[in-house]
Amino acid sequence: MTENKTVLKWLDEMKALLTPDEVIWIDGSEAQLDTLRREAVETGEMIKLNEEKLPGCYLHRTKPNDVARVEDRTFICTTKEEDAGPTNHWCDPKEMYERLYNIARGTYKGRTMYIIPYSMGPIGSPLAKIGIEVTDSIYVVLNMAIMTRVGKKVLDVLGDSDDWVRGLHAKCDVDPENRYICQFPEDNTIISVNSAYGGNVLLGKKCFALRIASYQGWKEGWMAEHMLILGIQNPKGEIKYVAAAFPSACGKTNLAMMIPPQYLRDKGYKVWTVGDDIAWMRIGKDGRLYAINPENGFFGVAPGTNAHSNYNALASTRKNTIFTNVALNLDDNTVWWEGLNKDLPQNAIDWKGNKWDASKFDKADKSTYAAHPNSRFTAPAVNCPCISDEFNKGEGVPISAIIFGGRRAKCAPLVYQSKDWVNGVFVGSTMASETTAAAAGAVGVVRRDPMAMLPFCGYNMGDYFQHWLDMGKKLGDKAPKIFNVNWFRTDDEGNFIWPGFGDNCRVINWIIDRCEGKADAVETPIGFVPKAEDIDLTDLDFDIETLKSILKVDKDVWSKEADEIEEHYKKFGDKLPTELREQLNSLKNALK
């Protein structure tokens, strides 16, 4: 498939280490993928679903000890510990290579080595990057074929270049005690052992697209961010693009695929999805910031996804999708999960492969659930009804606004604009979300997750903040405007005040109006807040006084917030850029 000397040399090393019985190159052809699907069904690795209701769809179950990303087993291995920074687990590369190679040695015996050449981003795009993953899992091959662009064409574009990411995945014994997901950013290398769960083994996903790519972006002058990319088309047919970063459980996928309220649809507004999870952004020839989604599919959380919460995401799963750890409805050989609908299946197999007793289901007890709370669907992006025409073009879309957000019951207003780029970086670097009842531990605990990159930044976060500041200097007056949103303000009974979902389009419209100089705002100590009458409430049962209450900036609450930010910043030591310390001081002074 290739004559690239660096690729062939590495593959020879991998074959000698892993000793597979057979080696298969993944060429990306439908015929080859179909053969692998049939083999996975024959061995029981996957279950073929109802071809009429879910054509081309399959169900897979992982081991119960292997159901999610494992942050405590995820390492950034750089020569100097300070380059990994205070927010990452670090290990010396020499030590970790030796440990991982000892774990992986000989584990492909009796198994097949699959070699997957893949492109992150449209093949040949100037914003794309290439990786090669070796794996002993058909499940990984079939998921990577959905999540990335795979096959011979990738190698043709790579040619004899050494600019590609090496990825070794070995299932081994799926032993949690010896499970490691390791990134070696200085070597463009990822190694994952003893896991078979998507987020740990689809190495193009968080491992490459964020941890390795964020380091590449730092060194090469671009950005790899944990952001959705969304286009809003106005009645004149003009489309403006925004990128948005939220921590988990804050509605990223819902926003990426939102359906505007009927009133706005009637006027001609449309929403186009470019990406739901990752944005790679570079400065274009015209000096503006352009973004692509490097992925080719959606690796979405199934529970809670339904026709009301996210019609477009659900529609994306109706064909050629792999479901992981959801329930199997034996009545019609389809899938089910909590939150899909209210009809509990009476004849179902749960995610562990056992008969499920619907009568024992208790919403408050996750151990009674039919689907695992982190069960997933891997769906091709082209299935999404609102996928953007720009998705496969590869030039990227120009970003007008960058949006940060999190769950804050009483603190952040519904929306505000940062004072400038540096202030916007301050807003992103202090991003936080409060824990919900769904998370383990106390409710309402504030967790700082800068730019939603805490688990995914492949180098020192202090340097990462500086990189943001440097990008702003390069962009100058063409930099996107930076905003913060909070859909999660609550009343005294704990109920959400803002309706959210499609009505968030009303807030995004104000954001775009601000970018175009068409809307006014009120200056507050934290930034520019809308005048309540500038948020369009047409056809919404929501009065302006309530809106004013969730646009309010409470100085006492924010004074406490400033103290917490000071504590948060301490962990970055002398790596914290001076500009951000000055931003904090200026916030404190403004609140006095």
N, C-alpha and C positions, 0 to 999 in steps of 0.2 A: 504493500500500500504506500510505502514511502522509502526514499533513499536518504532521508535526513540523518546525518551521522550521529547527532546528539540524541535523537529519538531512539535509534537502533542500539546505541551503546547503553542507554538507560534501560531499555527493554531487556537486553541481554543480562544486565545486572539483576533485574527483577525476576527473570526466569530462573537464574542460578540460585537466587534467594528462596523463591517460593516453590520451585520444582512442580509445576503443573503437569498433569497427564496430557492435556491438550491446550492449544493456544488458538483463539479465534479473534480475528480483527472485526470490529463492528463497522460495516460499510454504510450503514444508514438505510439500506434497502428495506422496503416493506416485506419482501419475501423472507429475508433473514430474520427480521423482527417477529414475523408470524411463526416461523419455526421455533424461535425461543419461547414465544407465548404458549405454543402447544406443548413444548417440553415442560414448562413451568406448571401447566395444568396436570400433565401426566404424573409429575412427581409430587403434586399436592402443594407446591409452593404458592400457587395462585388458584383461585376458583373462578371459572367463567360464569358471568352473570347472564340474566335474561337478554337474549340477543334482540328481541323485539322492543323491549322497554329501555334497555341500556346497551345499545349496540357497541361492540368492541370494548366492553368494560369488564374489569376483573377486581376480585377482592383478595387481599393479602393480609396475613396476620404475622406480627412480630412476636418474639418471646416476651412474656410479661415483664422481664427485667430490662427491656430494651424498647422504650416507648416514647422517648423524648431526647432533646439535646441535653448533654451532660456538661454543664459549665465547669464543675470541679475537676473534670477529666480533660478539659480543653486547654492546650498550652500554646503560647507563642514562644518559639525557640530562637532567640537572637544571641549573637556572640556576647553582647553586654546586657546584663539584666535591666539596666535603666532604659534601654531601648524598647523593652516590652512594657515598662511603666507600671504604675501602682494598681491598675485596674485589671491586669492580666495575670494568669498563672504563667510562670516562666521556668524554663529548664535549659541548661547548657546544651547546645545542639549536638555536640559529640556524645554526651551522655545519653540524650534522648534517642538519637539514631541507633546507638548500640542496643538500648532497651527495646525499641520497637522492632528492629531487625531480628533480635532474639525471639521475640514473641511471634513474629510472622514467619520465621524460617521454616520451610518445608510444609506450611499449612495448606498449600494448594495441591498436595499429593492426593491423587484420586479425584481431583476437581479440574475444572476448565478455567484457564485464564482468559478473560475477555478484555480486549484492548479497545478503549473507547476514545477516539479523537473527537473533541467537541469544541464548538465556538461559543463563547459568551458574547452575545450580540449577533446580529445578522452576519452571515459569513461574508468576509471581505470588507465589512464596515470599517472605516478609519477609527471608530471608537471601540471596536471589538478586540477581544483577546482569546488566545487559544490554550486549551489544556488537553492532557492525555491522562485518562484514569485507567488503571488496571484493577480488576475486581474479580472475585469468584462468585458473584451473585447475579443471576438472571434478573432478579427484581431491580437491582441497581441499574443494569443495562436498560431495561424497559422504562424506568423512571427518567434516566438521563436522556433517553430518546424523546421524552415529552418535554423535559425542563430545559434542554439545550438543543443546539443544532449539531447533529452528529454525522460522521461518515467521511468518505474519501475526499469530498470537496474541501473539508477543513484542512486536510494534509496538503492539498494542492495550494491553498492560500499560504500555509506555513512555509512551504518550500524548504530551504536549508537553514532557516532562521533558528536561533537558540532561544527566542523569546516565547517560551511556552511554559505552562505550569505542570509539574510532575505530580501525579496523584496516585498513591498506593492505597487500596482498600483491601483488607483481608478480614473475612468474617471470623476466622479462627474458631473458637468455641462459644462465641457470644458471651464471654465471661466478664461480668461487670467489674471484677477486681483487677482485671488486666485490660480494661477499656481505655483507649487513649485517642483523642482527636487532636493532632498536632500540626501546627503551621510553622514552616521555616521560611519566613518572608525573604531573608537574604539569599535563599537558594531557590525561590520559586517552587517550593515543595510542600505537599500536604500528605500526611500519613494517618490513616484511620484503621484501628484494629479492634476486634472483639465487639463490633456493633453491626447491626443490620437495619437500623432505623434510619429513615430518609435524611433527616437533618444532619446526621453524623456521617453518612456514607455517600450521599449525592454530592460529590466534592466540588461541583460547580456552584452549589447553593451558597450557604453562608461562608464556607471555608475559603473558596476562591473569590466569589463575587464581592465579599466584604473584607474578610481578614487579610487575604493576600492582596486583593485589589486596592484596599485603602493604603497599604504600604507602597504599592506600585504608584498610585496616584500622588502620594507624598513625594516620591522620588522623581516622578515624571511631570508633575505640574497639572494634575487633574484630580477629580474627586470621585470616590466610590461611597455611596451613601445608602442608608437603610430607609429608602423613601419610595412612596408611590409617585407615579407621574400621571397627571390628569389633564385633559383638554376640555375647556368649556366653550361651546360654540354659541354665539349670540344670534339674535334674529337676522342680522345682516350677513351671517355666514362666516364672521371672523372667529378664529379659534385662538384662545390664549391658554398657555400651559402653566401649571403650577406643580411643584414637587413638595411633598409633605412627609414629615417624619414624626411618628408616634411610637411610644413603647407598646409592647404587646397588650392586647385586650382593650385598645383604645379606638378601634374601628377603622384601621388602615384600609383593609380590603373593601369594607362597606363604602368608604369615601371614594376609593378608586373606581368603583363601579356604580356609584349612586345614580338614581333616576330622579331628575328634577321634579318638583311638585307639578301637578296637572296645569296649574295656572301658568307656570313658566314654560312648560312643554307646549301649551296652546300658543304662546307668543313666539315659539320657534327655538327655544333653548335646547341644546343637546349636550350630553356628556360623553367624552371619548376616553377610554382607558388605554394608556400606553404601558403602564406597569403598576403592580399592586404591592411591590416589596423592595425592589432595588433600583437605584438610579446611578448610572455612570455619567459624569458631567465634565465636559471640556469646553474651553473657550474657543468659539468659532472664529472664522476669518473676519466676521463683522464685529468681533469684540464682545459678543453676547455669550451667555452660558447656555450650552446645548446638552440635552440629556437623552440617553437611550436606556431602555430596559434591557439588561444583558441576558435576561432569561427568555425562555420560549414557552413557558407554561406557568400554571399556578399550583403551588404546594400549599393548599389552604386547609385551615382547621374546619372539620365537618360540623361538630356540635354547634348548634345555634344558627347554622346556615339554613335558611328557608326562603320561600317565595316572598315573604314580607321583608325580612332583614336584608336579604341580598339576592334579588331575583336573578341578576346577571351571573353571579357566581354559581348559583344552583344550575342555571341553564348551561354553564360551561362544563358541568359534570355529566351531561346526558349522553355523551358518546366518547369512546376512545380514552376512558379515564381509568386510573388505578386507584381503588379505595384501600386504605390501610387502617386496620383495627376498628372498623365499624361493624354493626350487626348485620347478619344475613337473614333476610325475611324468607323463610322456606316456602311460604304460600305461593310466591311468584318469582322466587330466585332474584330478588332485588336487594338493595341495601337500605338500612335505616339507622338513624342516630337521634339522640335527644335533641329536641328543638326542630327536627325536620317537619313534624306535624304532631297533632295530638293523638293520633291513632296508634296506640302502643301495639306492636305486632304480637299476636297471640301464639305464633309458631315461629320462633326465631332462635338463631344461634348467636351467642354473644361474642365479643371481640377475642375472648380466650378460646373460643371453639366449643363452649358448653351450651347446653339447652338453657334458654333464658326464660325466667318466670316473671311475666309482666305484672302479676299480682303483688310481687314483692318490691316493685319499683318504688323508691322513695327519692324525690327530687333533692332532698337535703343530704342524701348519702350516696356518694359517687360509686361506692363499691357495688351498688345495685344497678348501675347503668349497663345498658346493652352495648353501647359503644364506649371506647376509651375517651376521656375528656380531651385528649390531644390526638384523637383519630384524624386522619387526613384524606384529602383527595388530591391526586396529581392529574391536572386537566390541561389539555392544550389550550394556549391563549387564543388561538384562532376560533375556538368554540364560543368565545365570549360575544354576546350580541352587540356590545358597545366597544369592541376592540377598534383602536384607531387605525386609520389608513397609513399612519406614519410608523406603525409598529415594526414592519419588516423592512423599512427603507434604509435604516442604518445611518442616516445623516444626523439624526437626533432632532429634538424639538427645542425651540428657544424657550427658556424658563423666565416667566415674568415675575413670579413670586415663589418664595420658599416659606413653608408653613411648619411651625413646630406645635406640639400639643401634648396634653396628658389629662389624666383624670384628677381634677381638683374640685373638691366639694364647695369650698368657700373662697378660694384664693384668686386664681386667675379669672379675669372677665371672659365673656363669650369670645371676644376677639380683640386683639390690639396689634398695632403696627410698631415695630422697633423704630428708634429715632434715626438710625443709619445702619450701615453694614456692621460696624464694630459692635454697636449696641445689640444688633441681631445675633451676632456670634455669642455675646454674653447671654442673651435669652436662650439660645440653643444649648449652651454649655451648662446651664442651670436647670434644664428641663427636668420635670419630676412628675411622678404619678403616685396616687394614693392606692394602697392595697384595697382590694374589694373582699367581700365575703367569700368569693370563689377561690382566693389564694390562701395558702396556709399561713397561720400566724395571725397577728392582730390586724383589725380593720382600721383603715385610715392612716397607716404608717406611710410617710413620704419616702419614696425611693427615687434618688437622683439617677437619671439615665441620659447623659449628655447626647444630644442629637439622635437619641434612640440607638446609640452605637456602643453602649457599655459592654455587651457581650461580644461585639464584632470588630472593634478597632484593633488592627493588626500591629500597632506600635504604641509608643507612649502617648497617652491622651493629651498631655501638655503640648507635645509637638503637633498633635492633631488640631488642637485649638489654634496654634500658631499658623498651621497650614491654611485653615479657614481665613484667618486674618490676611495672610499673604495673597490668597485668591481674590479677596476683596480689593486689595491694592491693584492687582492686575486688571480686574474688571472695571475699576473706577466708576464713572457715572452710568455704566451699562450693567452694573450689578443688579440682580433681582432684588426687589424689596422683601424684607423679612417680617413675618407675622407670627403670632401665637394664637391658637384657638383652644377653647375648652368647652366641649359639648356637655360636660358632666357636672355643672353647678347643680346643687341640690337644695331643696327647701328643708325646713326644720324636721320634717318627717323622713327625710332621706330620699324623697322622690326627685327624679331628674326634672328640671324646670324647662329646659329647651327640648323641643320634640326630636331633634336630631335627624338621622337618616337623610332622606331626600331634601328635607328642609335646610340642611347644611348648605345647599346650593345658594340660598339667599345670602349667607355669610361670604361664600366664595365670590359671589357677584360684587359685594362691597369691596372685597380685597382687590379684585381686578379693576374696579372703578378707581381705587386709591392708586394703583400702579399707573393708571392713565390720567391721573390728576382730575378725575371727574367727581370725587366725593370729598366732603369736608371731614374733619375729625377734631376731637378735643384733646389738647395735650395734658397728660397726667405724669406723675413721677415715673411710671413704668414705660410710657410710650403713648402712642396716639390711639384713642378709643373712638369708635363711631358715635356720631349723634344718633340717638335712637331712631329718629324719623328717616335716617338714611338706610336702615335695614328694611327691605321690602317685606311687609307682613300680609300682603294681599291674600285673601282666601284662607288665612291661617287664624285659627281660634287662639289668639295670643295677644294680650293687650300690651300697649306701649309702656305702661308703668312696670309691668313684670320684666319687659325687655330692659328697661332702665336699671332694674335691680341687678340683673346679671351682667351689666356693663360697668357696674360700679367698682371703683378701686378703693378698697378699705385700707387706710394707711396703717392701722394697728396690725392687721393681718400681714401686710407687706413688710412691716418692720421686723416681725418675727421671721418672715421668709428671708429677709436680708441676713439675719443672724445665722440662719441655717445654711445659706449659700456660703457664708464666710467659713463655716465648719467644713462644708463640702470642698471648697477650694484648697483647704489645708493639705489634702492628700497629694496635691500635684507639686507641692514644694516650690523650688525655684524654676521649675519647668512651666509654671503658670505664667502666660504672657502678661506683661505689665499692664497692657491696655484693658485686660479683663479685671484686674484688681482695681484699676481706676474707675471702670464702669460700676463696680460694686460700691466704691466710695461715693461716687456721684449719685447712685440710687439712694444710699443712706442719707445723704445731705438733702436730696429732694423730698424725702419722707419726713424730715424734721419739721 
